[in-house]
Amino acid sequence: MKIKLLILAILCSIYLAACTGNEQSTKNLQPIEINEMISFSEQRPNTLQVLANQEDILSITNSINSAKKLDGKVDMADPHYHLKVGKSNYYLWVNQDHTATIMNVNDTNTIYRIYAAEKFISTIQQ
């Protein structure tokens, strides 16, 4: 009986620690800056959008972090958007098949695909 109570207490402690850690990590999320692009080197004037909603920031950050690396040579059209997420900068393409493609501006030889990106895209385009 004592062992069962000890195991239950440990599991509850782990669960509470995980929940508490998640709350703290969402409190300090930096706003995301979004600009429409004309070309790789030119932003469309007056299109800066700043996302400060913590849910939106977390959703976009999670989508970027879960993007899948695509193999092969990279030869991309001009990007639709530029995103500044924390200290990282990305080019973004919105695809007709409800996916998105991202490229870190510091690594233009690698692209990543965000699958099932409807919420991601709608948040960017609000």
BELURHU-V566845 format. One record per residue. N is the residue number from 1. SS is DSSP state (alpha for helix, beta for strand, coil for the rest). OMEGA is omega as a letter, one per 40 degrees, with the letter a starting at -180 (* if undefined). D_LAST is the distance of its C-alpha to the last C-alpha in Angstrom with 2 decimals. Layout:
n=N ss=SS omega=OMEGA d_last=D_LAST
n=N ss=SS omega=OMEGA d_last=D_LAST
This chain:
n=1 ss=coil omega=a d_last=55.37
n=2 ss=alpha omega=a d_last=54.74
n=3 ss=alpha omega=i d_last=53.06
n=4 ss=alpha omega=i d_last=50.63
n=5 ss=alpha omega=i d_last=49.74
n=6 ss=alpha omega=i d_last=49.30
n=7 ss=alpha omega=i d_last=47.00
n=8 ss=alpha omega=i d_last=44.95
n=9 ss=alpha omega=i d_last=44.74
n=10 ss=alpha omega=i d_last=43.62
n=11 ss=alpha omega=i d_last=40.89
n=12 ss=alpha omega=i d_last=39.62
n=13 ss=alpha omega=i d_last=39.66
n=14 ss=alpha omega=i d_last=37.67
n=15 ss=alpha omega=a d_last=35.06
n=16 ss=alpha omega=i d_last=34.75
n=17 ss=alpha omega=i d_last=34.59
n=18 ss=alpha omega=i d_last=31.75
n=19 ss=alpha omega=a d_last=29.72
n=20 ss=alpha omega=i d_last=30.50
n=21 ss=alpha omega=a d_last=29.58
n=22 ss=alpha omega=i d_last=26.10
n=23 ss=alpha omega=a d_last=25.46
n=24 ss=alpha omega=a d_last=26.70
n=25 ss=alpha omega=i d_last=24.60
n=26 ss=alpha omega=a d_last=21.28
n=27 ss=alpha omega=a d_last=22.48
n=28 ss=coil omega=i d_last=22.58
n=29 ss=coil omega=a d_last=19.38
n=30 ss=coil omega=i d_last=18.35
n=31 ss=coil omega=i d_last=14.92
n=32 ss=beta omega=i d_last=13.06
n=33 ss=beta omega=a d_last=12.71
n=34 ss=beta omega=i d_last=10.61
n=35 ss=beta omega=i d_last=12.07
n=36 ss=beta omega=a d_last=12.16
n=37 ss=beta omega=i d_last=15.76
n=38 ss=beta omega=i d_last=18.60
n=39 ss=beta omega=i d_last=21.08
n=40 ss=coil omega=a d_last=22.00
n=41 ss=coil omega=a d_last=23.35
n=42 ss=beta omega=i d_last=21.21
n=43 ss=beta omega=i d_last=17.73
n=44 ss=coil omega=a d_last=16.26
n=45 ss=coil omega=i d_last=17.09
n=46 ss=coil omega=i d_last=14.88
n=47 ss=coil omega=a d_last=11.60
n=48 ss=coil omega=i d_last=11.80
n=49 ss=beta omega=i d_last=8.93
n=50 ss=beta omega=i d_last=10.62
n=51 ss=beta omega=i d_last=9.68
n=52 ss=coil omega=i d_last=12.72
n=53 ss=coil omega=a d_last=12.28
n=54 ss=alpha omega=i d_last=15.12
n=55 ss=alpha omega=i d_last=14.02
n=56 ss=alpha omega=i d_last=10.80
n=57 ss=alpha omega=a d_last=13.19
n=58 ss=alpha omega=i d_last=15.84
n=59 ss=alpha omega=a d_last=13.93
n=60 ss=alpha omega=i d_last=12.97
n=61 ss=alpha omega=i d_last=16.50
n=62 ss=alpha omega=i d_last=18.15
n=63 ss=alpha omega=i d_last=16.61
n=64 ss=alpha omega=a d_last=17.84
n=65 ss=alpha omega=a d_last=21.13
n=66 ss=coil omega=i d_last=21.75
n=67 ss=coil omega=a d_last=21.17
n=68 ss=beta omega=i d_last=24.39
n=69 ss=beta omega=i d_last=26.34
n=70 ss=beta omega=i d_last=27.28
n=71 ss=coil omega=i d_last=30.82
n=72 ss=coil omega=i d_last=32.09
n=73 ss=coil omega=a d_last=31.80
n=74 ss=coil omega=i d_last=28.50
n=75 ss=coil omega=a d_last=28.04
n=76 ss=coil omega=i d_last=24.42
n=77 ss=coil omega=i d_last=22.89
n=78 ss=coil omega=a d_last=20.84
n=79 ss=coil omega=i d_last=17.65
n=80 ss=coil omega=a d_last=14.19
n=81 ss=beta omega=i d_last=12.86
n=82 ss=beta omega=i d_last=14.74
n=83 ss=beta omega=i d_last=13.99
n=84 ss=beta omega=a d_last=16.27
n=85 ss=beta omega=a d_last=16.83
n=86 ss=coil omega=i d_last=19.84
n=87 ss=coil omega=a d_last=22.56
n=88 ss=beta omega=i d_last=21.31
n=89 ss=beta omega=a d_last=19.56
n=90 ss=beta omega=i d_last=18.21
n=91 ss=beta omega=a d_last=17.53
n=92 ss=beta omega=i d_last=15.09
n=93 ss=beta omega=i d_last=15.56
n=94 ss=beta omega=a d_last=13.60
n=95 ss=coil omega=a d_last=16.47
n=96 ss=coil omega=a d_last=17.14
n=97 ss=coil omega=i d_last=18.77
n=98 ss=coil omega=i d_last=15.70
n=99 ss=coil omega=i d_last=16.67
n=100 ss=beta omega=i d_last=15.61
n=101 ss=beta omega=i d_last=18.17
n=102 ss=beta omega=i d_last=18.36
n=103 ss=beta omega=i d_last=21.18
n=104 ss=beta omega=a d_last=22.30
n=105 ss=coil omega=i d_last=23.16
n=106 ss=coil omega=i d_last=26.55
n=107 ss=coil omega=a d_last=27.40
n=108 ss=coil omega=i d_last=26.65
n=109 ss=coil omega=a d_last=29.15
n=110 ss=coil omega=i d_last=27.17
n=111 ss=beta omega=a d_last=24.00
n=112 ss=beta omega=a d_last=22.42
n=113 ss=beta omega=i d_last=20.77
n=114 ss=beta omega=a d_last=18.19
n=115 ss=coil omega=a d_last=19.25
n=116 ss=coil omega=a d_last=17.56
n=117 ss=coil omega=a d_last=14.15
n=118 ss=alpha omega=a d_last=12.11
n=119 ss=alpha omega=i d_last=10.54
n=120 ss=alpha omega=a d_last=10.30
n=121 ss=alpha omega=a d_last=8.62
n=122 ss=alpha omega=i d_last=6.02
n=123 ss=alpha omega=i d_last=5.48
n=124 ss=alpha omega=a d_last=5.79
n=125 ss=coil omega=a d_last=3.82
n=126 ss=coil omega=* d_last=0.00
